[in-house]
Amino acid sequence: MGRVFLEHIGGSCLYSCGNCDTVLTNKNELVSSRFNGATGRAFLFKSAVNLVVNEVQERVMLTGRHFVRDVFCKKCSVKLGWMYEFACDETQRYKEGNVILEKALISENIGF
């Protein structure tokens, strides 16, 4: 196994993996905090770093049919949420390319 190279996104309010504290994104990337995930409340972000994704899966969610990829922490491999690849409903297309991170699985920290 080799060394894991991590990115740091910077910012004044950072969101990190709740398990290993690896930085994932910042408040500037937040689109909405009004989403729900498997563990409860979830946040929708424009982008995130230090994630690994799996293959595309089709899922029927409360807002319709979507094609998504589960996202995992690059450092500790904990599942943190999912990424929207495609939304079948035209009104849900704004989610495409965005990442859902579940609030119970991440932590909010003061950055620099």
Backbone as numpy.savetxt, mean C-alpha at the origin, in Angstrom:
# Nx Ny Nz CAx CAy CAz Cx Cy Cz
21.72 -15.47 0.26 20.87 -14.30 0.26 21.76 -13.07 0.26
21.33 -12.03 -0.38 22.12 -10.81 -0.44 21.56 -9.73 0.45
22.14 -8.59 0.32 21.70 -7.42 1.07 20.43 -6.86 0.43
19.48 -6.44 1.25 18.24 -5.83 0.78 18.46 -4.32 0.72
18.29 -3.74 -0.46 18.44 -2.30 -0.61 17.09 -1.63 -0.49
16.99 -0.67 0.41 15.73 0.01 0.68 15.82 1.47 0.25
14.70 2.01 -0.20 14.61 3.42 -0.57 14.06 4.20 0.62
14.32 5.49 0.63 13.72 6.36 1.66 13.04 7.51 0.93
11.74 7.64 1.13 10.93 8.61 0.39 11.00 10.02 0.98
11.43 10.16 2.24 11.51 11.47 2.88 10.14 12.03 3.21
10.11 13.19 3.80 8.85 13.83 4.15 8.72 14.07 5.65
7.72 14.86 6.03 7.55 15.21 7.44 6.68 14.22 8.20
5.88 13.42 7.50 5.05 12.41 8.13 5.19 11.14 7.32
5.80 10.12 7.90 6.12 8.88 7.18 5.23 7.74 7.64
4.95 6.83 6.71 4.23 5.60 7.03 5.20 4.45 6.81
5.32 3.58 7.82 6.30 2.50 7.81 5.62 1.16 8.07
6.33 0.08 7.75 5.86 -1.27 8.06 5.72 -1.39 9.58
4.59 -1.87 10.04 4.36 -2.02 11.47 5.20 -3.12 12.10
5.73 -4.02 11.28 6.52 -5.13 11.80 8.00 -4.79 11.93
8.59 -4.15 10.89 10.04 -3.92 10.90 10.43 -2.45 10.78
9.44 -1.55 10.67 9.66 -0.11 10.62 10.33 0.39 9.33
10.28 -0.38 8.26 10.80 0.06 6.97 9.88 1.14 6.39
10.45 2.26 5.96 9.67 3.36 5.40 9.00 2.92 4.11
7.69 3.24 3.97 6.91 2.85 2.80 6.46 4.04 1.96
6.01 5.10 2.61 5.48 6.26 1.89 5.37 7.44 2.85
4.86 8.57 2.36 4.67 9.73 3.22 3.29 10.34 3.01
2.96 11.30 3.84 1.61 11.89 3.82 1.28 12.60 2.50
2.30 13.09 1.78 2.07 13.75 0.49 1.50 12.79 -0.55
1.71 11.50 -0.37 1.23 10.49 -1.31 -0.18 10.00 -0.98
-0.73 10.44 0.16 -2.04 9.97 0.62 -3.16 10.52 -0.26
-3.97 9.62 -0.80 -5.13 10.00 -1.61 -6.38 10.02 -0.74
-6.55 8.97 0.09 -7.73 8.87 0.94 -7.46 7.97 2.14
-8.06 8.31 3.27 -7.96 7.48 4.47 -9.30 6.81 4.76
-10.18 6.77 3.76 -11.54 6.27 3.95 -11.77 4.93 3.25
-10.79 4.05 3.30 -10.93 2.74 2.68 -10.96 1.66 3.76
-11.42 0.48 3.40 -11.46 -0.66 4.31 -10.67 -1.81 3.71
-9.95 -2.51 4.59 -9.18 -3.67 4.18 -9.60 -4.88 5.00
-8.83 -5.94 4.92 -9.14 -7.17 5.65 -9.05 -6.99 7.16
-8.21 -6.03 7.62 -8.02 -5.82 9.05 -8.75 -4.58 9.57
-9.57 -3.96 8.73 -10.28 -2.74 9.13 -9.91 -1.57 8.24
-9.69 -0.42 8.86 -9.39 0.81 8.13 -8.14 0.66 7.26
-8.15 1.34 6.09 -7.00 1.29 5.18 -6.85 2.64 4.50
-5.63 2.91 4.01 -5.31 4.17 3.33 -4.98 3.89 1.87
-5.39 4.80 0.99 -5.04 4.72 -0.43 -3.94 5.73 -0.71
-2.80 5.26 -1.25 -1.66 6.11 -1.56 -1.37 6.10 -3.06
-0.88 7.25 -3.57 -0.49 7.33 -4.98 0.69 6.43 -5.28
1.62 6.35 -4.34 2.80 5.50 -4.53 3.39 5.11 -3.19
4.19 4.06 -3.23 4.91 3.58 -2.05 6.19 2.91 -2.52
7.17 2.85 -1.63 8.46 2.22 -1.94 8.68 1.03 -1.01
9.70 0.26 -1.29 10.09 -0.88 -0.45 9.00 -1.94 -0.33
8.28 -2.15 -1.44 7.24 -3.17 -1.50 7.59 -4.21 -2.56
7.13 -5.42 -2.34 7.21 -6.49 -3.32 5.77 -6.88 -3.64
5.48 -7.16 -4.91 4.11 -7.50 -5.32 4.06 -8.93 -5.86
2.87 -9.54 -5.79 2.70 -10.86 -6.38 1.96 -10.74 -7.71
1.48 -11.87 -8.25 0.80 -11.86 -9.53 -0.57 -11.17 -9.42
-1.07 -10.76 -10.57 -2.40 -10.12 -10.63 -3.47 -11.15 -10.32
-4.44 -10.73 -9.50 -5.58 -11.57 -9.14 -6.85 -10.77 -9.36
-7.90 -11.44 -9.78 -9.21 -10.79 -9.92 -9.95 -10.93 -8.60
-10.48 -9.81 -8.10 -11.24 -9.83 -6.83 -12.51 -9.01 -6.99
-13.58 -9.52 -6.41 -14.82 -8.77 -6.34 -14.86 -8.13 -4.96
-14.86 -6.80 -4.95 -14.85 -6.04 -3.70 -16.16 -5.28 -3.55
-16.30 -4.55 -2.47 -17.53 -3.78 -2.24 -17.81 -2.79 -3.37
-16.76 -2.29 -4.01 -16.92 -1.29 -5.07 -16.88 -1.90 -6.47
-16.92 -3.22 -6.57 -16.96 -3.87 -7.88 -15.79 -4.81 -8.11
-15.64 -5.19 -9.38 -14.59 -6.13 -9.76 -13.31 -5.38 -10.09
-12.20 -5.86 -9.50 -10.90 -5.23 -9.69 -9.85 -6.31 -9.94
-8.77 -5.91 -10.62 -7.59 -6.75 -10.77 -6.52 -6.12 -9.90
-6.01 -6.87 -8.93 -5.11 -6.34 -7.91 -3.90 -7.24 -7.73
-2.87 -6.69 -7.08 -1.69 -7.45 -6.66 -1.51 -7.22 -5.16
-1.33 -8.27 -4.39 -1.01 -8.10 -2.97 0.37 -7.48 -2.85
0.57 -6.63 -1.84 1.87 -6.00 -1.62 2.42 -6.44 -0.27
3.74 -6.66 -0.25 4.45 -7.15 0.92 5.64 -6.25 1.21
6.01 -6.14 2.47 7.20 -5.39 2.86 8.44 -6.05 2.24
9.27 -5.23 1.63 10.49 -5.73 0.98 11.48 -6.31 1.98
11.47 -5.80 3.21 12.44 -6.24 4.22 11.99 -7.49 4.98
10.73 -7.50 5.47 10.29 -8.60 6.34 9.22 -9.50 5.72
8.74 -9.17 4.53 7.78 -9.98 3.76 6.37 -10.05 4.35
6.02 -9.17 5.28 4.66 -9.14 5.83 3.71 -8.54 4.78
2.54 -9.15 4.60 1.54 -8.60 3.69 0.97 -7.33 4.31
0.95 -6.24 3.52 0.52 -4.93 4.02 -0.74 -4.40 3.34
-1.12 -4.98 2.20 -2.28 -4.48 1.47 -2.27 -4.97 0.04
-2.69 -4.10 -0.89 -2.72 -4.47 -2.29 -2.58 -3.25 -3.18
-2.29 -3.50 -4.46 -2.18 -2.46 -5.47 -3.24 -2.70 -6.53
-3.94 -1.65 -6.92 -4.94 -1.75 -7.96 -4.27 -1.70 -9.34
-4.47 -2.74 -10.14 -3.97 -2.76 -11.52 -5.04 -2.28 -12.49
-6.28 -2.75 -12.30 -7.36 -2.40 -13.23 -8.69 -2.46 -12.50
-9.54 -1.48 -12.76 -10.90 -1.46 -12.22 -11.88 -1.61 -13.38
-12.79 -2.55 -13.27 -13.75 -2.80 -14.35 -14.79 -1.69 -14.46
-15.14 -1.08 -13.36 -16.12 0.02 -13.34 -15.40 1.34 -13.62
-15.90 2.08 -14.58 -15.30 3.36 -14.99 -15.14 4.33 -13.81
-16.09 4.32 -12.87 -16.03 5.26 -11.74 -14.95 4.89 -10.74
-14.39 3.70 -10.84 -13.36 3.24 -9.91 -11.96 3.31 -10.50
-11.83 3.80 -11.72 -10.53 3.82 -12.42 -9.49 4.72 -11.75
-9.91 5.66 -10.92 -8.96 6.53 -10.23 -8.04 5.74 -9.29
-8.42 4.52 -8.94 -7.62 3.68 -8.04 -6.46 3.00 -8.76
-6.53 2.90 -10.06 -5.52 2.15 -10.82 -4.12 2.70 -10.59
-3.20 1.81 -10.28 -1.81 2.19 -10.00 -1.58 2.64 -8.57
-2.63 2.81 -7.80 -2.51 3.23 -6.41 -2.40 2.03 -5.48
-1.93 2.29 -4.26 -1.65 1.24 -3.28 -2.51 1.42 -2.04
-3.12 0.33 -1.60 -3.84 0.30 -0.33 -2.90 -0.27 0.73
-2.72 0.46 1.83 -1.97 -0.04 2.98 -2.92 -0.07 4.17
-3.00 -1.22 4.83 -3.93 -1.38 5.94 -3.38 -0.72 7.20
-4.21 0.13 7.82 -3.80 0.92 8.98 -3.25 0.07 10.12
-3.84 -1.09 10.36 -3.39 -1.96 11.46 -2.01 -2.56 11.21
-1.54 -2.51 9.96 -0.28 -3.16 9.61 0.86 -2.18 9.37
0.56 -0.87 9.48 1.60 0.15 9.27 1.63 1.08 10.48
2.68 1.89 10.57 2.77 2.87 11.64 3.06 4.24 11.02
2.59 5.27 11.71 2.79 6.66 11.27 3.87 7.28 12.15
4.88 7.88 11.51 6.01 8.44 12.25 6.30 9.85 11.78
6.92 10.62 12.64 7.40 11.95 12.26 8.70 11.76 11.48
8.78 12.34 10.29 9.97 12.21 9.44 10.87 13.41 9.58
11.56 13.73 8.48 12.47 14.89 8.48 12.33 15.66 7.20
